[in-house]
Amino acid sequence: MGFHIITHFSSHELKSMYFESYDDLVLNKDSVPDNAIIYEADKKWTPTRLNQHHVLKECTDCNKLVGRRAELKFEKLALENGFVTQRIDQCQKSYFNYRKVVGDTKRSDFLIMNLGHVEIDVKCQTLKNIHGKEFYLLNKSDIERHKVILKQTYRQLIFAIFRRYKNWQVNKSLGMIKLEDVELCDLARINHDYFYLVPVNKLKPKFQLLHEIKQSVLPKANTSHTINTPHTTRDKKNNIIQLMRPRFLLYILVAATLTLVAIKMV
């Protein structure tokens, strides 16, 4: 742990120095201006511009920034609605391992842990008005790449889509649609690529779709053990009587036959 000192910063240039210790700085103070910016960190944490950082530079990409904001909002809303999310690892090493096993694929953003088999891919898009109707556009090739991994995991993919306004998501606009329902939508060729035209009214609002799935997978009530009410007890007695009646009649017939045989023998 040492000291990074930014000695010069402008729109065109960034200069810094690193000192292992206070004494090291003392010995080289003549080359450090009094108004320099200093911070304490490991040597590898050299100052760099945001748009040049190997990870944080994504913040300077407007589309990636908006997408990340939508994912964070989805996580918060999911928890408020009773769904536990787990982020799917998006690092390059993990993606390389995916490709080695299943080929070229596209990963979703979240697993819904208390549904088990459901993946979520969060989108934040500007609505497209086509012939007076509003649509979201989902890239066909991306969906085909999603399906590559889904064939291995047997999970269900749901797209959670926010409407985009400038560089933010419109929180109340969240709607969801299953992948198989997306594939029922019309295809259109735009800029040499194909997109599914997903009508806004085809999306189920907020978390309605996840709640429906949750209801469909709830364990059925155990009906193997019933409570004996007066009604059920009476029914059981009647059933027993119905079962015993043929046997009773048989006993009478046998007894009568034996009596007749005994009389004839006398």
PEBELBEL-V505792 format. One record per pair of residues at least 24 apart in sequence whose ideal C-beta (glycine too) atoms are under 6 Angstrom apart, sorted by the first residue. I is the first residue (numbers start at 1). J is the second residue. If there is no record, write none. Layout:
I_J ; I_J
This chain:
1_42 ; 2_43 ; 3_38 ; 3_40 ; 4_39 ; 4_41 ; 4_47 ; 5_32 ; 5_36 ; 5_38 ; 6_37 ; 6_47 ; 7_36 ; 16_47 ; 18_43 ; 66_124 ; 66_167 ; 67_124 ; 70_122 ; 70_124 ; 70_162 ; 70_169 ; 71_109 ; 71_122 ; 73_169 ; 74_122 ; 74_160 ; 81_207 ; 83_112 ; 83_210 ; 84_113 ; 84_114 ; 85_110 ; 86_111 ; 86_113 ; 102_148 ; 102_149 ; 102_152 ; 103_148 ; 105_145 ; 105_148 ; 105_149 ; 106_142 ; 106_145 ; 106_146 ; 117_155 ; 117_156 ; 118_156 ; 119_155 ; 119_157 ; 120_158 ; 120_160 ; 121_159 ; 122_160 ; 123_159 ; 123_161 ; 124_162 ; 124_164 ; 124_169 ; 125_164 ; 126_164 ; 127_163 ; 134_200 ; 135_197 ; 135_198 ; 135_199 ; 136_161 ; 136_198 ; 137_195 ; 138_182 ; 138_196 ; 138_198 ; 139_195 ; 140_194 ; 174_206 ; 175_203 ; 175_205 ; 176_204 ; 176_209 ; 177_202 ; 177_203
